[in-house]
Amino acid sequence: MVGLLSDEEISKILMMRGLGYSQTEIATELGITQGAVSYNLKQLKTEAGSSGLEKTFMKVLAAGIGVDRLKSSGLI
């Protein structure tokens, strides 16, 4: 069962994936399972209404979704 992640963790997943990290690398860095990373990336894709991760990343950032989270976590 996938546990709920914090907004900060989801923002880190988004940023790291956008920077080219693999799901396994993200999971290791955040101390979560690869399945949790995959699930949350799928949820982001669904929310963004986009079929590709790169498009999702750009759409989420362009819409301002998560930008405050990324700034507050020091990732941007």
N, C-alpha and C positions, 0 to 999 in steps of 0.2 A: 504494500500500500504506500502510495506517495504521500508524504507529509506536506503540510503547507509551508511555503517558503516566505520569508519576509520580503517586503518591497525592495530592500537593499540587495538581497540575494538575487532576486529576479532581474534587477538592474545590472548586477554584475554579470549574470549569465548573458544578458543581451549585449553588453559591451564586449565581453570576452569573445563571444561568437562573432560579433562584427569585426573584431580584430583578428579573426582567423583561428582561434583556439578550437580544438576538437571538443566534442562533448565529454570525452574521457578526461581531457586536460582540465576542463572546467570543473567537472565533478571532483577531481583530485584536489584542485585548488580550493574549492569551497567546502570540501569534506561532506559531500552528498553523493548519492548514487548517480550513475550515468542515466538511469531510467528517470530520475527526478529532473535532470537537465532536459532530456528528450521531451518529457511531458510538458514542461513549462515552455519550451520552444514551440511546441505544437499549439499550445494555448495562445502564445503571442501571435503566431501566424493566423490563427482563427480570428483573434481580435482585430488584427490589422486588415483582414480580408484580402490577404495576399498569398500567392502560391510559393514564393521563394523567400528564403531567409534574408538575403541581401535586400530585397524589396521591403520585407517586413521591417528590417533594421532601419532603413531610410525613412519609411513611412512613419514608424513610431517616433523617431527623432524629429522628423519634420512636423508632426502633429503636436509635438511638445510632450508626448506621453513618456514619462520616465526621465525627462531631462533634469527636473528638480531632484529626483532620486539619485541620478548619476552625479550631479554636482555635489549634493550633500554627502555622498559617499567618497568624494574625492577622486572619482574616476575620470571626470572631465572638468 
